[in-house]
Amino acid sequence: MNPKRTPACTRRRFFKTAGAASTTTLFCLASPASAEPAAEKSARGDQPAARSRKVIDFHLHIKHLKRDLPATIAHIEGLGCEKAVLLPIEDIASGLLLTTDEVLDARRQYPQRVIPFCQVDLRRDDFEKRIRAYANAGCRGYGEQKQQIPLNDPRIARMLETVSEFGWPCTFHFQDGPKGFNQGVEEHLEPLLKRFRRVKFAGHAQSWWSHISADVPPPEVSLYPKGPVKPGGLLDRLLADYDNIYGDLSAGSGHNALARDEEFATGFLRRHRKKLLFASDCPCHDGRGANFKSGCIGRQTMGLLERIADANTLADIFYNNAARLLGLT
């Protein structure tokens, strides 16, 4: 979410603890209209979901803007997806708590729709033990990694060492600035890519997608840069040079990266068609925009992709890449 909007329901404020850990009732503290900006109104994307295609949503949360599990499943189906990766977020210090146990319970209830990831607050002394236990319980990846610790914190490397035991995908929220998460994508990501070759990194959020361009404003100026993309950005190089990094196209940040310069985006999608993942990170309740003023972010990104990408590229981004990473093929 856009941290500049004072009343906004930022991703740190999606949830508020109202009970004990794994049975916590979590709810948003603000209006749905204030969440991360999606597209401009003229591109809100009322196009039908790509139901004729196989689609995996690589990034979705239960209880995102009060959305319960049945509504989360309705979102998966309303968007025309076969399955979705459900990501927990555990940040005890901030009270942001959507536990891996809740995601595993969702998997038990909807095994044909839910692909469970695990995530543990890295400030826990036993986080490595917990990750291994969740692997044994059936989790298929790690994330969303999102606490206010920099990317070069030794606990990040310890987590990745554990994740590498399983060869998992790992979804990172990259947001620079003093109140950001995993700060230092430009300086610290590449050494981790070199060190942890068995981990499949999935880059997500504002400071990841800002680097689609070689011209990146400071985070205090804009986390959602507009206008033409300057070629030579960090993402083009990393996606080309490393086989263990992927781009998660979710949320307003992913949509903005493509929509700000569609001519550049067309070539970017073609160049990296094997490295990009369709994902929504959308808070609406039905995959059509219910309960969310800006409409369904996933539907908007789906419509944009349908407009500017060829059929083979769409097949890879919508399904093939995720299926490969998740061991479904």
C-alpha positions in Angstrom: 0.0 0.0 0.0 1.0 3.6 -0.6 2.7 4.7 2.7 2.1 8.4 1.8 -1.6 8.3 2.2 -2.1 9.0 5.9 -5.4 7.2 6.4 -4.6 4.4 4.1 -4.9 0.8 4.9 -1.2 0.0 4.3 0.0 -3.6 4.2 1.2 -3.2 7.7 -2.3 -2.2 8.8 -4.2 -4.9 6.8 -4.8 -6.8 10.0 -5.2 -6.2 13.7 -4.9 -8.9 16.3 -8.2 -9.5 18.1 -7.5 -12.9 19.8 -5.0 -15.6 20.2 -2.4 -16.5 17.6 -3.7 -19.1 15.0 -7.4 -18.3 15.6 -6.9 -14.6 15.5 -9.6 -12.4 13.9 -7.8 -9.9 11.8 -9.3 -6.9 10.2 -8.4 -3.8 8.2 -8.3 -0.5 10.1 -9.3 1.7 7.2 -11.5 2.1 4.2 -11.0 -0.2 1.2 -10.8 2.9 -1.0 -7.4 3.8 0.5 -5.5 0.7 -0.4 -2.6 0.5 -2.9 -3.4 2.4 -6.1 -4.3 0.2 -9.0 -4.8 1.6 -12.5 -6.3 4.9 -13.5 -10.1 4.8 -13.7 -10.0 4.7 -17.5 -8.1 1.4 -17.3 -10.0 -0.2 -14.5 -10.3 -3.3 -16.6 -13.8 -4.6 -16.9 -12.5 -7.1 -19.4 -13.7 -10.7 -18.6 -11.2 -12.9 -16.7 -9.2 -15.2 -18.9 -11.4 -18.2 -18.3 -10.3 -19.9 -21.4 -6.7 -20.0 -20.1 -5.2 -21.9 -17.2 -4.3 -19.3 -14.6 -2.5 -19.5 -11.2 -2.6 -16.4 -8.9 0.8 -16.4 -7.3 0.0 -13.9 -4.6 -3.1 -13.7 -2.5 -3.9 -13.3 1.2 -6.8 -14.3 3.4 -8.3 -11.5 5.5 -7.1 -8.8 3.1 -9.4 -5.9 3.9 -11.7 -8.1 6.0 -12.0 -10.8 3.3 -12.8 -14.2 4.9 -11.8 -17.5 3.5 -14.9 -18.2 1.4 -14.6 -14.7 -0.1 -11.0 -15.4 -0.9 -11.9 -18.6 -2.7 -14.6 -16.6 -4.5 -11.9 -14.2 -5.6 -9.8 -17.1 -7.0 -12.8 -18.5 -9.0 -14.2 -15.1 -10.0 -10.9 -14.1 -11.5 -10.9 -17.3 -13.5 -7.9 -18.9 -11.7 -7.4 -22.6 -11.2 -5.4 -22.1 -8.0 -3.8 -19.4 -5.9 -0.8 -19.2 -3.7 -1.9 -18.1 -0.2 0.7 -16.2 1.6 0.8 -15.7 5.4 2.4 -12.6 6.9 3.7 -12.7 10.5 5.1 -9.5 12.0 4.5 -9.8 15.8 6.0 -6.4 16.5 3.4 -4.6 14.4 0.5 -6.8 15.3 0.2 -8.0 11.7 -0.6 -11.6 12.1 -1.9 -14.0 9.4 -0.4 -17.3 10.4 0.9 -20.2 8.4 -1.5 -22.4 10.4 -4.4 -20.5 9.0 -3.1 -20.9 5.5 -2.7 -24.7 6.1 -6.2 -24.9 7.4 -7.4 -23.1 4.2 -5.6 -25.8 2.2 -7.4 -28.5 4.1 -10.7 -27.0 3.4 -10.0 -26.2 -0.3 -7.3 -28.5 -1.5 -8.1 -27.9 -5.2 -7.7 -24.2 -4.9 -5.1 -23.4 -2.3 -1.3 -23.7 -2.6 0.1 -22.9 0.9 3.3 -21.0 1.6 4.7 -20.5 5.1 6.3 -17.4 6.7 7.7 -16.8 10.1 8.7 -13.6 11.9 12.5 -13.7 11.6 12.8 -12.1 15.1 11.7 -15.4 16.6 14.6 -17.4 17.9 13.3 -20.7 16.5 12.3 -19.5 13.0 14.4 -22.1 11.2 12.8 -24.9 13.1 9.4 -23.5 12.4 10.1 -23.3 8.6 11.2 -27.0 8.6 8.0 -28.0 10.5 5.8 -26.2 8.0 7.6 -27.9 5.1 6.7 -31.2 6.7 3.1 -30.0 7.1 2.8 -29.4 3.3 3.9 -25.9 2.5 5.2 -25.3 -1.0 7.2 -22.1 -0.6 8.1 -19.2 1.6 6.6 -15.7 1.9 5.5 -13.1 2.0 8.8 -12.1 3.6 7.9 -8.7 5.1 9.3 -7.3 8.2 11.1 -4.0 8.8 14.6 -5.4 8.6 17.0 -4.6 5.8 17.9 -7.1 3.1 21.5 -7.5 4.4 20.3 -8.5 7.9 22.0 -11.9 8.8 18.5 -13.3 9.6 17.5 -13.0 6.0 20.5 -15.2 5.0 19.6 -17.7 7.7 16.1 -17.9 6.4 17.3 -18.4 2.8 19.7 -21.1 3.9 16.7 -23.0 5.4 14.5 -22.3 2.4 17.2 -23.6 0.0 17.0 -27.0 1.7 13.7 -27.4 -0.1 14.4 -25.5 -3.4 11.4 -23.4 -2.7 10.2 -20.1 -4.3 10.4 -17.2 -1.9 8.3 -14.1 -2.3 9.9 -10.8 -1.1 8.2 -7.5 -0.5 10.8 -4.9 -1.5 10.1 -1.4 -0.2 12.9 1.0 0.5 12.8 3.9 2.9 13.0 4.1 6.8 9.5 2.5 7.2 10.0 0.0 4.4 10.7 -3.7 4.2 13.7 -5.7 3.0 15.4 -2.4 2.2 18.4 -2.3 -0.2 17.2 -4.2 -3.3 19.7 -2.4 -5.5 22.7 -3.1 -3.2 22.0 -6.4 -1.5 19.8 -8.6 -3.7 22.4 -9.7 -6.3 24.8 -11.2 -3.7 21.9 -13.2 -2.3 21.0 -14.5 -5.8 24.6 -15.6 -6.2 24.8 -17.3 -2.8 21.4 -19.0 -2.7 21.0 -20.5 -6.2 18.4 -23.1 -5.1 16.0 -20.5 -3.9 13.6 -19.1 -6.5 13.3 -15.5 -5.5 10.0 -13.7 -6.5 10.4 -10.0 -6.4 7.3 -7.9 -5.5 6.2 -4.4 -4.4 7.2 -0.8 -4.9 11.0 -0.8 -4.8 11.2 -4.0 -6.9 9.0 -2.6 -9.7 10.5 0.9 -9.6 13.7 -0.7 -10.9 12.0 -1.7 -14.2 13.5 1.7 -15.2 17.1 2.9 -14.9 15.8 6.1 -13.5 14.5 5.4 -10.0 13.3 8.2 -7.8 14.1 8.1 -4.1 11.4 6.4 -2.1 10.5 9.6 -0.3 9.7 11.2 -3.7 7.7 8.3 -5.2 7.2 4.6 -4.7 5.0 4.6 -7.8 6.9 6.4 -10.5 5.0 7.4 -13.7 6.0 8.2 -17.2 8.3 6.5 -19.8 10.7 3.8 -18.6 14.4 4.5 -19.1 16.0 1.3 -20.6 18.8 -0.4 -18.7 17.0 -0.9 -15.4 18.1 -3.4 -12.7 15.2 -5.8 -13.4 16.1 -6.3 -17.0 19.7 -7.3 -16.0 18.8 -9.5 -13.0 16.0 -11.3 -14.9 18.4 -12.0 -17.8 21.5 -12.9 -15.8 20.1 -15.1 -13.0 17.9 -18.2 -13.4 16.6 -18.0 -9.8 14.9 -14.6 -9.9 11.3 -14.0 -11.0 8.9 -11.0 -11.1 5.6 -11.1 -9.2 3.2 -8.9 -11.2 0.8 -8.3 -8.4 -0.8 -5.2 -6.8 -0.7 -1.6 -7.9 3.1 -1.7 -8.1 3.1 -4.5 -10.7 0.3 -3.0 -12.7 1.9 0.5 -12.6 5.2 -0.9 -13.9 3.5 -2.2 -17.0 0.9 0.5 -17.5 3.3 3.5 -17.2 5.0 2.7 -20.5 3.1 0.0 -22.5 5.5 0.1 -25.4 8.4 -0.8 -23.1 6.3 -3.3 -21.2 5.5 -5.2 -24.4 9.2 -5.9 -25.0 9.8 -6.5 -21.3 7.1 -9.2 -21.2 8.5 -10.8 -24.4 12.1 -10.8 -23.1 11.2 -12.2 -19.7 8.2 -14.4 -20.5 9.8 -17.3 -18.7 10.5 -15.3 -15.6 7.2 -13.4 -14.8 4.3 -14.6 -12.7 0.7 -13.5 -12.8 -0.4 -12.5 -9.4 -3.1 -10.2 -7.9 -2.5 -9.4 -4.2 -6.0 -8.0 -4.6 -8.3 -7.3 -1.6 -11.6 -7.4 -3.5 -14.1 -10.1 -2.4 -15.1 -11.7 -5.7 -12.5 -11.1 -8.4 -14.7 -8.5 -9.9 -14.1 -5.5 -7.6 -16.7 -6.0 -4.8 -15.9 -4.2 -1.6 -13.0 -2.3 -3.2 -13.5 1.1 -4.8 -10.6 0.8 -7.3 -11.9 -2.5 -8.7 -10.1 -5.8 -9.0 -6.4 -5.2 -9.4 -5.9 -8.7 -10.7 -8.6 -8.3 -13.3 -7.0 -5.0 -14.4 -3.5 -6.6 -14.8 -5.0 -9.5 -16.6 -6.7 -7.2 -19.1 -3.5 -5.3 -19.6 -1.5 -8.4 -20.3 -4.2 -9.7 -22.7 -3.9 -6.5 -24.6 -0.1 -6.2 -25.0 1.3 -9.8 -24.9 1.2 -12.6 -27.4 -0.5 -15.9 -26.7 2.7 -17.8 -25.9 3.8 -15.1 -23.5 0.4 -15.2 -21.8 0.5 -18.9 -21.4 3.8 -18.7 -19.6 2.9 -15.7 -17.4 -0.6 -16.9 -16.4 0.3 -20.6 -15.7 3.4 -22.3 -17.0 6.0 -20.4 -15.0 4.1 -20.8 -11.7 3.4 -24.4 -12.4 7.1 -25.1 -12.9 8.2 -23.3 -9.8 5.6 -25.1 -7.7 6.3 -28.5 -9.1 2.9 -28.9 -10.7 4.3 -30.1 -14.0 
